């Protein structure tokens, strides 16, 4: 089966989302604030602004990282359950997480509204614009998607002008370039992100997926295998590795990976395609 690279591009971040955010989401740079009271500080991982990177000034709530992991595994119900009881409008990170869960739930129009508001609130942060671009791709609105990815790239580049080795800014720039179909640029950028954060499985996964979009099947298999070895809970890593395996005649790997993908993500948009491919063998 020949897979259309542009079609694959809009599917990618359904897994991500791509993604488990081990180092937190990017945020606008703010002036240092006074320490919050005890009740308020319990909502975040540290309760104070970290100031350790120009791409993010405050730590996200702990629950956001847990949601990231559930979304990466396409465990949408668990991701939604983690947000139950959270004051979703009280924190931009929670707004982004809610938008991403809505998108994976298939409530695309509401996800777009949520992520648009988050992008406006987090001025300078490329992350919500990347996720907004993915939501537009899911709704087949390429023009709006390209606009969101281009704006995300501009925000990431502004951060990198100040801090060239910022891993999160490099990551989101690479994903934005990927969304725009600039695959060679995306791989170069994501390799820089990998150098800055070598243990981040999201980055390795995105490199492998981009190689699949380029139809560089052997490289995609090798890189996605590395991502799976780092984190076996990346549902779409199995999907894209399975598609690449099919292209080079690796039926054993194809069956293994698509079976694993269907077990993890039976309600994903690509589940029907995976089932058809397995059924054709």
CORDA-V863036 format. One record per residue. N is the residue number from 0. RES is the residue in three letters. BURIAL is 1 if it has 24 or more other C-alpha atoms within 12 Angstrom, else 0. Layout:
BEGIN
n->[N:N]
res->[RES:RES]
burial->[BURIAL:BURIAL]
END
This chain:
BEGIN
n->[0:1:2:3:4:5:6:7:8:9:10:11:12:13:14:15:16:17:18:19:20:21:22:23:24:25:26:27:28:29:30:31:32:33:34:35:36:37:38:39:40:41:42:43:44:45:46:47:48:49:50:51:52:53:54:55:56:57:58:59:60:61:62:63:64:65:66:67:68:69:70:71:72:73:74:75:76:77:78:79:80:81:82:83:84:85:86:87:88:89:90:91:92:93:94:95:96:97:98:99:100:101:102:103:104:105:106:107:108:109:110:111:112:113:114:115:116:117:118:119:120:121:122:123:124:125:126:127:128:129:130:131:132:133:134:135:136:137:138:139:140:141:142:143:144:145:146:147:148:149:150:151:152:153:154:155:156:157:158:159:160:161:162:163:164:165:166:167:168:169:170:171:172:173:174:175:176:177:178:179:180:181:182:183:184:185:186:187:188:189:190:191:192:193:194:195:196:197:198:199:200:201:202:203:204:205:206:207:208:209:210:211:212:213:214:215:216:217:218:219:220:221:222:223:224:225:226:227:228:229:230:231:232:233:234:235:236:237:238:239:240:241:242:243:244:245:246:247:248:249:250:251:252:253:254:255:256:257:258:259:260:261:262:263:264:265:266:267:268:269:270:271:272:273:274:275:276:277:278:279:280]
res->[UNK:UNK:UNK:UNK:UNK:UNK:UNK:UNK:UNK:UNK:UNK:UNK:UNK:UNK:UNK:UNK:UNK:UNK:UNK:UNK:UNK:UNK:UNK:UNK:UNK:UNK:UNK:UNK:UNK:UNK:UNK:UNK:UNK:UNK:UNK:UNK:UNK:UNK:UNK:UNK:UNK:UNK:UNK:UNK:UNK:UNK:UNK:UNK:UNK:UNK:UNK:UNK:UNK:UNK:UNK:UNK:UNK:UNK:UNK:UNK:UNK:UNK:UNK:UNK:UNK:UNK:UNK:UNK:UNK:UNK:UNK:UNK:UNK:UNK:UNK:UNK:UNK:UNK:UNK:UNK:UNK:UNK:UNK:UNK:UNK:UNK:UNK:UNK:UNK:UNK:UNK:UNK:UNK:UNK:UNK:UNK:UNK:UNK:UNK:UNK:UNK:UNK:UNK:UNK:UNK:UNK:UNK:UNK:UNK:UNK:UNK:UNK:UNK:UNK:UNK:UNK:UNK:UNK:UNK:UNK:UNK:UNK:UNK:UNK:UNK:UNK:UNK:UNK:UNK:UNK:UNK:UNK:UNK:UNK:UNK:UNK:UNK:UNK:UNK:UNK:UNK:UNK:UNK:UNK:UNK:UNK:UNK:UNK:UNK:UNK:UNK:UNK:UNK:UNK:UNK:UNK:UNK:UNK:UNK:UNK:UNK:UNK:UNK:UNK:UNK:UNK:UNK:UNK:UNK:UNK:UNK:UNK:UNK:UNK:UNK:UNK:UNK:UNK:UNK:UNK:UNK:UNK:UNK:UNK:UNK:UNK:UNK:UNK:UNK:UNK:UNK:UNK:UNK:UNK:UNK:UNK:UNK:UNK:UNK:UNK:UNK:UNK:UNK:UNK:UNK:UNK:UNK:UNK:UNK:UNK:UNK:UNK:UNK:UNK:UNK:UNK:UNK:UNK:UNK:UNK:UNK:UNK:UNK:UNK:UNK:UNK:UNK:UNK:UNK:UNK:UNK:UNK:UNK:UNK:UNK:UNK:UNK:UNK:UNK:UNK:UNK:UNK:UNK:UNK:UNK:UNK:UNK:UNK:UNK:UNK:UNK:UNK:UNK:UNK:UNK:UNK:UNK:UNK:UNK:UNK:UNK:UNK:UNK:UNK:UNK:UNK:UNK:UNK:UNK:UNK:UNK:UNK:UNK:UNK:UNK:UNK:UNK:UNK:UNK:UNK:UNK]
burial->[0:0:1:0:1:1:0:1:1:1:1:1:1:1:1:1:1:1:1:1:1:1:1:1:1:1:1:1:1:0:0:0:0:0:0:0:0:0:0:0:0:0:1:1:0:0:0:1:1:1:0:0:1:1:1:1:1:1:1:1:1:1:1:1:1:1:1:1:1:1:1:1:1:1:1:1:0:0:1:1:0:1:1:0:0:0:0:1:0:0:1:1:1:1:1:1:1:1:1:1:1:1:1:1:1:0:0:1:1:1:1:1:1:1:1:1:1:1:1:1:1:1:1:1:1:1:1:1:1:1:1:1:1:1:1:1:1:1:0:0:0:1:0:1:1:1:1:1:1:1:1:1:1:1:1:1:1:1:1:1:0:0:0:1:1:1:1:1:1:1:1:1:1:1:1:1:1:1:1:1:1:1:1:0:1:1:1:1:1:1:1:1:1:1:0:0:1:0:0:1:1:1:1:1:1:1:1:1:1:1:1:1:1:1:1:1:1:1:1:1:1:1:1:1:1:1:1:1:0:0:1:1:1:1:1:1:1:1:1:1:1:1:1:1:1:1:1:0:0:0:0:0:1:1:1:0:1:1:1:1:1:1:0:1:1:1:0:1:1:1:1:0:1:1:1:0:1:1:0:0:0]
END
